[in-house]
Amino acid sequence: MPANYGAFDKAEWLRLEKKADDIRRLTVQTSVWGGSGHLGGAMSAIDVMTILYHRFMKLDPNDPKYEDRDRFVLSKGHAAVGYAPVLVDYGYMPIEELQIFNLTGAKIGMHLDSNKVKGVDYSTGSLGHGISLGVGAALAAKLKGKDYMTFVLCGDGEMNEGSNWEGIMSAAQFKLSNLVVMVDNNKCMIDGRVADEMNIEPLDKKFKAFNFNTYRIDGHDFSQLNAALEEAVKNAKTGDKPTAIVLDTYKGEGIDFMKDNYLWHYGSLDDEKLAQAYASLDATYKERCARAEKEGK
């Protein structure tokens, strides 16, 4: 993806909706091939990963390690069942790798290994490490005089890990304007509602207090996602603060029986549930395209 992305108009909005729908469907199918997966948190993160990979990030699937590429850290590494389809769709790997997802001999497991999976810069799994990894990548770019950006996607449940806040302090201390921390704030975690397990709100005010440029948006609205990321890119060139984007999302977005339900942190689909999931994705895609047609310019 070139750095000079085009205008965000109705056609672009609809293009992104189609791509996100394709990836959601491939995510569901991947969980079926593998027998299970962390579907809820993958579905809530697909919109932001779609716009990053298909509009903002400088990447080359034919040269996954080229030095000036942008970096992406999936701190919520269990969402690999959604991240791996993004990488396959982008051209890093053939779809056959997804068809043996998490099975014996597979390169693509429940958490992605950067030594095995092309396009993955950082292995993640244990929560609370992604921001610190991102700080290291962003600081390296500053020291080397490189203009690549680092994007970190965290889960809201992992924001109760103290290591994240150490990384956040470091990012502000070193004025890492080339770092963008995004929180997939779907308000659910493995054991229940985040507010009940360990309340982390108000996240946006906390990031501001740690000296971040901070935006809080609907994480399923491509228009809002685009505006916030454009500001983050602009800030990287002219500012001296890191950027935080709090994405208000829904666990299981796009699938009615999963939506906003923490019990779908992890699960599997039988034939009946699979049919229901695809029917719900059909309806969701139709609704989202109608919104783009109405609100796009």
Summary of the structure (lengths in Angstrom):
residues: 297
radius of gyration: 17.9
end to end distance: 23.1
largest distance: 54.0
contacts: 1031
relative contact order: 0.16
helix: 51%
strand: 12%
